[in-house]
Amino acid sequence: MMTERHAAALADPRPAGFAELSLHDLVFGFARNSPFLGPISWRVGPGEFWGVLGPNGAGKSTLLKLCCGLLRPVSGEVVLNGRSLHACPPRQRARYVAYLPQRLPLTHELTALEVVLLARYPFRALNFFESAADVEAATLALNRTGAAALRDRRMSTLSGGEAQRVHLAACLAQDAPLIVLDEPTASLDVRCQIDVLRVVQDRVADGSGAAVVALHDVNLALRHCTHALLLVGGKVAASGAPTDALDPERLRHVFGVGFDPVRRGDGKVTAVVVQTDEAQTCANPVQSD
């Protein structure tokens, strides 16, 4: 039976660019296996840029897939703009959530422009041919990610970093208020990492959209994210402002490595540096699942 909350949300009065994602007591596990993620309750609001961090195997990628509706929880609920995410047809869901997986899809024989145009499918009236508006949106997205020069190149000829920029452009061209990116900086050099996260910052700067990004670099999260979620063993170890959630002492216990904070003149932590003295590292590092 449909709840009153879901019935009211069928005619959502919020503007199309609005994004609010809520997870309620979410638990997940694969068939015939014990749940390994959760319970997690979490809210991503408009204008927020969340960095999701944690050891390998902590559940970051699984959590992101749940946020996109690609996996169904064992229990609990994912709610987007007041409506159960799984109550939304896939085509409608794609208008609200754009997802970039950790492993890029196979698009070797397509050009960069063709890959980005695929992201416009949810908006095509007849489902077949792209419009001039679709081409314009794709071109703008390629420009924003610094991939304009790759427009007519086949994906098979691109480096890993170049391909990553093209797929990020596809997420932007999808024009969804919520973008979910799984390690989008993994194949990029330092300058490109900063450029990509600045693009995400700009994307949510107007206060209506939101972003959830899995990262391994603590300093990128401290520098660019408005919020951070730290996962350990499928559970939330900390969440909130990056300087609070990514406290050096907490990071030491989570990653088993000592961190020294780098502070500005006002005492605010702006980065952390891994300690080089092995005696200062954690003797009993936390093991990820």
Backbone hydrogen bonds, N-H to C=O, Kabsch-Sander energy under -0.5 kcal/mol:
donor,donor_aa,acceptor,acceptor_aa,energy
7,A,3,T,-2.4
8,A,4,E,-2.3
9,A,5,R,-1.3
10,L,6,H,-0.7
10,L,7,A,-0.8
11,A,8,A,-0.7
12,D,9,A,-0.7
12,D,10,L,-0.7
18,F,15,P,-2.0
19,A,208,S,-1.5
21,L,44,V,-2.6
22,S,79,V,-2.8
23,L,42,W,-3.3
24,H,77,E,-2.7
25,D,23,L,-0.6
26,L,40,I,-2.8
27,V,75,S,-2.3
28,F,37,L,-2.4
33,N,30,F,-1.8
36,F,28,F,-1.9
37,L,28,F,-2.0
38,G,234,G,-3.3
40,I,26,L,-1.5
42,W,23,L,-1.7
44,V,21,L,-3.3
45,G,43,R,-0.5
47,G,209,G,-3.7
48,E,45,G,-1.7
50,W,48,E,-0.5
50,W,211,A,-3.0
51,G,227,H,-2.3
52,V,50,W,-0.5
52,V,213,V,-3.0
53,L,51,G,-0.6
53,L,229,L,-2.8
58,A,55,P,-1.9
63,L,59,G,-2.4
64,L,60,K,-2.2
65,K,61,S,-2.1
66,L,62,T,-2.0
67,C,63,L,-1.9
68,C,64,L,-1.1
69,G,65,K,-0.6
69,G,66,L,-0.8
70,L,65,K,-2.2
71,L,65,K,-0.9
74,V,27,V,-2.3
75,S,27,V,-1.5
77,E,24,H,-1.5
79,V,22,S,-3.2
79,V,77,E,-0.5
80,L,83,R,-3.0
81,N,20,E,-3.2
81,N,79,V,-0.5
83,R,80,L,-1.7
85,L,78,V,-3.0
87,A,84,S,-1.6
88,C,85,L,-1.2
93,R,89,P,-2.7
94,A,90,P,-2.2
95,R,91,R,-0.5
95,R,92,Q,-1.0
96,Y,92,Q,-0.5
96,Y,93,R,-1.4
97,V,93,R,-2.2
98,A,178,L,-2.6
100,L,180,V,-2.5
104,L,102,Q,-0.7
107,T,105,P,-0.7
110,L,107,T,-1.6
112,A,150,L,-0.7
112,A,153,R,-1.9
113,L,151,R,-2.3
115,V,111,T,-2.1
116,V,112,A,-2.0
117,L,113,L,-2.4
118,L,114,E,-1.3
119,A,115,V,-0.6
119,A,116,V,-1.0
120,R,117,L,-1.7
121,Y,118,L,-1.5
123,F,120,R,-1.9
124,R,121,Y,-1.7
135,V,131,S,-2.0
136,E,132,A,-2.3
137,A,133,A,-2.4
138,A,134,D,-2.4
139,T,135,V,-2.5
140,L,136,E,-2.4
141,A,137,A,-2.1
142,L,138,A,-2.2
143,N,139,T,-2.0
144,R,140,L,-2.2
145,T,141,A,-1.5
146,G,143,N,-1.3
147,A,142,L,-3.0
148,A,142,L,-0.6
150,L,147,A,-1.6
151,R,148,A,-1.5
153,R,150,L,-2.0
155,M,107,T,-0.5
155,M,110,L,-2.8
156,S,108,H,-1.9
157,T,154,R,-1.9
158,L,155,M,-1.6
163,A,159,S,-2.6
164,Q,160,G,-2.0
165,R,161,G,-1.8
166,V,162,E,-1.9
167,H,163,A,-2.4
168,L,164,Q,-2.0
169,A,165,R,-2.1
170,A,166,V,-1.7
171,C,167,H,-1.6
172,L,168,L,-2.0
173,A,169,A,-2.7
174,Q,170,A,-1.4
175,D,172,L,-1.5
176,A,171,C,-0.6
178,L,96,Y,-2.0
179,I,177,P,-0.5
179,I,210,A,-2.1
180,V,98,A,-3.3
181,L,212,V,-2.5
182,D,100,L,-2.8
183,E,181,L,-0.8
183,E,214,A,-1.2
186,A,183,E,-1.3
188,L,185,T,-1.5
193,Q,189,D,-2.5
194,I,190,V,-1.9
195,D,191,R,-2.3
196,V,192,C,-2.8
197,L,193,Q,-2.1
198,R,194,I,-1.9
199,V,195,D,-1.8
200,V,196,V,-1.8
201,Q,197,L,-2.4
202,D,198,R,-2.7
203,R,199,V,-1.9
204,V,200,V,-1.3
204,V,201,Q,-0.6
205,A,201,Q,-0.7
205,A,202,D,-0.6
207,G,204,V,-1.8
210,A,177,P,-2.7
211,A,48,E,-2.4
212,V,179,I,-2.4
213,V,50,W,-2.9
214,A,181,L,-2.6
215,L,52,V,-2.3
218,V,216,H,-0.8
221,A,217,D,-1.6
222,L,218,V,-2.4
223,R,219,N,-2.0
224,H,220,L,-2.4
225,C,221,A,-1.7
226,T,49,F,-1.6
227,H,49,F,-2.0
228,A,240,G,-2.8
229,L,51,G,-2.8
230,L,238,A,-3.1
231,L,53,L,-3.0
231,L,229,L,-0.6
232,V,235,K,-2.8
234,G,58,A,-1.5
235,K,232,V,-1.5
237,A,230,L,-3.4
237,A,235,K,-0.6
238,A,230,L,-1.2
240,G,228,A,-1.7
244,D,241,A,-1.4
245,A,241,A,-2.8
246,L,242,P,-2.5
247,D,244,D,-1.0
251,L,247,D,-2.6
252,R,248,P,-2.0
253,H,249,E,-1.5
254,V,250,R,-2.1
255,F,251,L,-3.0
256,G,252,R,-1.5
260,D,273,V,-3.2
262,V,271,A,-3.2
263,R,261,P,-0.6
264,R,268,K,-2.4
267,G,264,R,-1.8
270,T,262,V,-2.8
271,A,262,V,-1.1
273,V,260,D,-2.8
275,Q,258,G,-2.4
278,E,276,T,-0.7
280,Q,277,D,-2.1
281,T,278,E,-1.3
286,V,253,H,-0.7
